[in-house]
Amino acid sequence: MLYFACPEGFVYEMKKRGFELGRCQLMLDSDVKDISFTSSSDGSRQQALLFLPEGVQYAPLVVGLHTWSYDRFNQLEMMLPHCRERRWRLLLPEFRGPNLMTNPHVPEAGGSAFAIQDVLDAVALVNQRYELSTAPRLMLGGSGGGHMALLIAANSPTFWTGVSSWVPITDLVAWYQENPDYAPHIAAFCGGVPGAAADVDRQYWKRSPLNFVQELVGVPLSVHHGRFDPVVPYRHSWRLAQALEEAGAKNFFFEIFPGGHEIKYREAFAWFDGLVRAAVNEDVQLTG
């Protein structure tokens, strides 16, 4: 369990609220490892957290994605209990850190090709070390993590047993206009404001999941959005759902729930439970 951490996004948010933070200390339980690996994109060293239940040879892998303003520690306390309960593996990649202008690597964050490849590299490393190739592979993220989950799924659509995306940003140009608190950070990793230059607009386009509907059509995908979300309007998921429906997606599930900007973890893991059961019993047919 993460007892106390202050990643860059946390520091940014606390300073924005007027708090001054001293030295941070980080403590992890012994069954959670902080691993590193070499990026296949640029040769840099990247990090991830990994939980491996003891004595389990075959188990699903959950890839948990941090939210917009945080790092790999962000989802540990929320996702780890569900994986411990099920004796599943959990991988929490850094993927270039917070999508914030205070991040010195911000152009490489924000759904870039580097960030996407970091997640796939982390999964490949775990697969190589622990032979997970036949186990179900599941991905979960909310907000910036939901945005990232959609981009990764579009990049590797046949790889995932299931992808659960909550309150995602699907159109960066729209969100730039909708949320002034986050607009400067979007401009920081896209290289400018929308319309500033063709290269800038290309970055907005490449990092917006709404532009990859055809790649997402075949992904086992579950998208959820709070009707009263004050951060990312539910229309982001609504527009994606309409586009996927029009494109003929057959394994896509969509929910607008009476809530805000949140992940309902029990619901997400319950969906994963069904996918894992189906993967284990895929040859069992219901008789009439």
Helices and strands as residue ranges (DSSP letters): H 8-16, E 32-38, E 45-51, E 61-65, H 76-86, E 89-93, G 106-108, H 113-130, E 137-142, H 144-155, E 162-166, H 172-178, H 183-190, H 198-206, G 209-212, H 213-216, E 221-226, H 235-247, E 252-257, H 265-280
